[in-house]
């Protein structure tokens, strides 16, 4: 009989849902496909020398002049859709995960800051959060990109600015509750330095809700990035993400060439839904209200 | 109560001012105002003349005062592309967006409430579960992708609905509207449905939660005990109580529906404000971008203000809390 640690209990509770496990498996596969895109993809979609415009808009399963079969067809540049999607997935995931993590750091710091300092700093930060959350995310991102212009880093920055407020509000709320607990009082009685109390004692106990938000925000960030790229405000055309691939295929869809938009769309969909499945189960497992 | 409203009004004015500063800084400091405000076709002499004319050689705070003065008079510059006042362009496109957004909100009621009611009454049935699973999709699917699929299925494959555009319009009060003609309605159906999917899921979940919460309550039991028909109990006694939060949330969502119309309008080539802003960003028609941002900020602040004031009038708890 193994000793029950909090981590083991967490794993077994998470595994109780088959749907969540399935979501995790799907997401892991997608992440691996994205990470090893350069090994798996039969073609480097950014290397223009490998592209042949004569191969443009071929339906799925067509053989190219060099004898290679385009599993999912080609886009208007003659790019193999399967390869393009793997590379696009890589950009979408990197932007989504990267911005969610960066926003987590910014939002958590400001949230803890607000909870511990109180007074003016607290009011100022929380007013800013209220103000920002009263605008829809797409609008905030649109404003930022309208000023900054296109580019991967600009999209990441826009997403971070959109997302930090969610973390800040939640972390502040959790921290306000946690700081009343005895263990914080005990740590303060030991005359530990302030930063140590905050980062070693308080922060680990604020993590569970943070993990849930981070998971949901990754899915939201991926969807928002795809939307922005679809609108032509996101990543540059030289390195298309899934959203931009869908946008590229849009004009051909009306003439029945569905595959250029359809397959990247399905990939985007499966990615978002699998993350949400994992996120929902995490929320159920990590929510103390449902437990006690 | 009056002081509370005044204080709230003061706060809103402050937020609007803060937003003008942000937009001003965004356009004049981060970007190069000469490139932004002067058409790229202007020659050197004309550039110098316009720079002096617009006060771009003045210190920053004077420029800001100039910008603010213009904004107060409704002058936010002329569009490079259309050579018309930016504000007028946006005002022209606004009815199309409003029409779409209002139809979408109506759709979310007509689809969301019955589906939520059913899911709430039969939470364990197959259909009830399917509806709930579908609502998760409505939340998580990116709306532009759903829009594309709608076009692919209904316009390309089945050919029953037009794919893009606004269709025939009919003029009422000097403004062209699509909802007055059959062709316009046909054009509006898919975009409005696409735009309302998120809200349908939201209303559906609210209604379901409300039904589940209200059914075990005493007044429902009492209504049943009185011998009222089940239909009357559900549609009059239960539904009436559920509609309060649903209507509140939908009122709040009107603003974000207008904002999300940016996406739907781009997918369906619907000639509204959202399409205009995306086109303007792509051709760097900066005055229109600035005007749109200012307009939408004003709109949101007004909606939030009105909702807050209505809440205070309707809910005594908020009213008393505001007084103390």
Interface residues (C-beta under 8 A of the other chain):
Chain A: X131 X134 X135 X136 X138 X139 X142 X143 X145 X146 X147 X148 X219 X223 X226 X227 X230 X231 X232 X233 X243 X246 X250 X253 X254 X256 X258 X261 X262 X265 X268 X269 X272 X273 X276
Chain B: X15 X23 X26 X27 X30 X31 X136 X137 X140 X141 X142 X143 X144 X145 X148 X149 X151 X152 X155 X156 X163 X255 X256 X259 X260 X262 X263 X266 X267 X277 X278 X281 X282 X289 X293 X296 X300 X304
